[in-house]
Amino acid sequence: MAALQLPLLLLGLFVPLAPTARAADEDPLQDFCVALSPDELEEHQLTLNGLPCKPTAAVQSSDFVSQQLRNPANFTGNLGSAVNLAAAATFGALNTQGLSIARVDYKPRGINPPHVHPRATEVLFLAKGTLLVGFVSTAPANQFFYQTIYAGDLFVFPRGLVHFQFNPDKSKPALAIAALNSQNPGASQLAVALFASDPPLPEEVLETTLGIDDDEVRRLITSVQNTLN
């Protein structure tokens, strides 16, 4: 019995030391790290995983407040949605805190089209209106999880998965607040990545991948570019 207990004891000591998968940004190593302004960054010419911090003595109470989300972002293109993202780059107090927050406005029948956030899980709170929301999983493969949500509801979009939001109402707008567990979540729209990249993807790649001919590829490229203008 004693011979069995020693290996079990050692296992209990070392298992907690095993590396674990991280689900978000690294934990901060100090109470705060307010980001330098773009002008200050340009002056220092630094490249970092994150943003450099202001000296503690230079930090003021006003650094921790922002009016950025009081108003919607400009509606661009023909999608009928506007995303105003407060992240470390626009609200320095978020630097090292592992989160960002967005205001998303939707016109009637507006859509925040299929996209991914490579570095963040998103939880969306619907403040006003109605939305059809959903994402596509990888395991089980390509399963579509979707729901119609109403004012006061929450919905979670897991990290890195394709997801969207659509306002099905023909006359009323919608407003959502989204929290993301990264100070720089990133966003890549699928249609833009495929048909409006710079430089463009080879047409042969798109034709083979999508099973369409070159005329259809060119039509889709033009259509996506027109949607963005």
C-alpha positions in Angstrom: 0.0 0.0 0.0 2.8 2.4 0.9 4.5 1.8 -2.5 1.3 2.9 -4.2 0.8 6.0 -2.1 4.1 7.7 -3.0 3.5 7.8 -6.8 0.0 9.2 -6.1 1.4 11.8 -3.8 3.9 12.9 -6.5 1.2 13.1 -9.1 -0.9 15.3 -6.9 2.1 17.7 -6.5 3.0 18.0 -10.1 -0.4 18.0 -11.9 -1.2 21.6 -10.8 2.1 22.7 -12.3 1.2 21.4 -15.8 0.7 24.1 -18.4 -2.9 25.0 -19.1 -4.6 26.3 -22.2 -5.4 30.0 -21.9 -8.8 31.3 -23.2 -8.0 35.0 -23.2 -5.3 37.6 -22.9 -2.5 37.2 -20.4 -3.3 38.4 -16.9 -2.0 42.0 -16.1 1.0 42.2 -13.9 0.0 45.6 -12.3 -3.2 47.4 -11.4 -3.3 49.3 -14.6 -1.2 50.0 -17.8 -2.8 52.9 -19.7 -1.7 52.8 -23.3 0.5 55.5 -24.9 -1.3 57.7 -27.4 -0.7 57.0 -31.2 1.5 60.1 -31.3 3.6 58.8 -28.4 3.8 55.4 -30.0 5.0 56.9 -33.3 7.7 58.8 -31.4 9.1 55.6 -29.8 8.8 53.3 -32.8 8.1 50.3 -30.6 6.6 46.9 -31.6 5.0 45.0 -28.7 2.5 42.3 -28.0 0.1 44.9 -26.6 0.7 48.6 -26.0 3.4 50.2 -23.8 2.3 51.9 -20.6 2.2 55.5 -19.5 4.5 56.2 -16.5 2.4 55.7 -13.3 2.9 59.3 -12.3 1.4 60.5 -15.5 -1.9 58.6 -15.2 -5.0 60.6 -14.3 -8.5 59.8 -13.3 -9.7 61.0 -16.7 -7.8 58.2 -18.4 -10.3 55.7 -17.0 -13.4 57.2 -18.6 -14.6 57.3 -22.2 -17.5 58.8 -24.1 -16.8 56.7 -27.2 -20.0 54.6 -27.1 -22.4 57.5 -26.5 -23.1 57.6 -30.2 -23.2 55.0 -33.0 -20.4 54.6 -35.5 -21.0 55.7 -39.0 -23.0 53.3 -41.2 -20.9 52.4 -44.1 -21.7 50.3 -47.1 -25.1 48.7 -47.7 -25.1 46.3 -44.7 -27.1 48.4 -42.4 -25.0 48.0 -39.3 -22.4 50.1 -37.5 -19.9 48.8 -35.0 -18.2 51.2 -32.6 -15.5 49.2 -30.8 -13.8 50.5 -27.6 -10.5 48.6 -27.3 -7.1 49.4 -26.0 -6.2 51.3 -29.1 -9.1 53.8 -28.6 -9.5 53.6 -24.8 -6.1 53.3 -23.2 -7.4 52.2 -19.8 -8.3 48.8 -21.4 -4.6 48.0 -22.0 -3.6 44.8 -20.2 -7.2 44.3 -18.9 -8.1 41.5 -21.4 -11.4 43.0 -22.6 -13.0 45.4 -25.1 -16.6 46.5 -25.6 -18.6 47.4 -28.7 -21.8 49.3 -29.5 -23.5 47.7 -32.5 -26.4 49.6 -34.2 -28.6 47.9 -36.8 -31.0 49.6 -39.2 -34.2 47.7 -40.1 -33.1 44.5 -41.9 -29.5 45.5 -41.1 -26.9 42.8 -40.7 -23.5 42.4 -39.1 -22.4 39.8 -41.6 -20.6 36.5 -41.0 -17.2 37.1 -39.4 -14.8 35.8 -36.8 -12.9 37.2 -33.8 -9.6 35.2 -33.8 -8.7 36.3 -30.2 -11.9 36.6 -28.3 -15.2 35.1 -27.2 -18.1 37.6 -27.5 -21.1 37.9 -25.3 -23.8 40.1 -26.8 -26.5 42.0 -24.8 -29.5 43.2 -26.8 -30.5 46.5 -25.5 -33.3 47.3 -28.0 -35.1 45.5 -30.8 -34.9 42.0 -32.1 -32.0 40.0 -33.6 -31.5 36.7 -35.3 -28.1 35.5 -34.1 -26.0 32.4 -34.7 -22.7 30.7 -35.1 -21.2 27.6 -36.8 -19.3 25.1 -34.7 -16.2 23.0 -35.6 -17.1 20.1 -33.3 -19.7 18.9 -34.1 -18.5 19.9 -37.6 -20.4 22.8 -39.3 -23.4 22.7 -36.9 -25.4 25.9 -37.0 -26.5 27.2 -33.6 -29.0 30.1 -33.8 -31.7 31.9 -31.9 -34.0 34.9 -32.2 -33.3 37.2 -29.2 -35.1 40.1 -27.7 -34.3 43.2 -25.6 -32.7 42.1 -22.4 -31.4 38.8 -23.8 -27.7 37.6 -23.9 -26.1 35.4 -26.5 -22.5 33.9 -26.6 -20.4 33.6 -29.7 -17.4 31.2 -28.9 -13.9 32.4 -29.8 -12.9 32.1 -33.4 -16.2 30.7 -34.7 -18.1 32.2 -37.7 -21.1 34.2 -36.4 -23.5 36.9 -37.4 -26.4 39.1 -36.3 -29.4 40.2 -38.4 -32.2 42.5 -37.6 -35.3 40.9 -39.1 -37.6 43.8 -38.3 -38.7 45.8 -41.4 -39.4 49.0 -39.6 -37.5 49.1 -36.2 -33.8 49.5 -35.5 -31.9 47.4 -32.9 -29.1 48.2 -30.5 -26.7 45.7 -28.9 -23.7 45.9 -26.6 -21.0 43.3 -27.1 -18.2 42.4 -24.6 -15.1 40.6 -25.8 -12.4 39.0 -23.7 -9.4 40.6 -25.5 -8.1 44.1 -25.7 -7.6 43.5 -29.4 -10.2 40.8 -30.5 -9.7 41.3 -34.3 -12.4 40.8 -36.8 -12.5 39.3 -40.3 -15.6 39.3 -42.5 -15.7 36.1 -44.6 -17.0 37.8 -47.7 -14.4 40.6 -47.5 -11.5 38.1 -46.8 -12.4 36.0 -49.9 -13.5 38.7 -52.4 -11.9 42.0 -51.3 -8.5 41.1 -50.0 -5.4 43.2 -51.0 -3.9 41.8 -53.1 -6.8 39.7 -54.4 -6.9 35.9 -53.9 -6.2 34.0 -57.1 -9.5 33.6 -59.0 -8.5 29.9 -59.7 -8.5 29.3 -55.9 -11.9 30.8 -55.5 -13.3 28.9 -58.5 -12.1 25.6 -57.2 -13.0 26.2 -53.6 -16.6 27.4 -54.3 -17.3 25.3 -57.4 -18.1 28.3 -59.6 -16.8 29.7 -62.9 -14.7 32.8 -63.5 -17.7 35.0 -64.4 -19.4 34.2 -61.1 -16.2 34.9 -59.2 -15.9 38.3 -60.9 -19.5 39.1 -60.2 -19.0 38.2 -56.5 -15.9 40.4 -56.2 -17.8 43.3 -57.7 -20.8 42.7 -55.5 -18.7 42.6 -52.3 -16.7 45.7 -53.2 -20.0 47.6 -53.9 -21.4 46.5 -50.5 -18.4 48.1 -48.8 -18.7 51.4 -50.7 
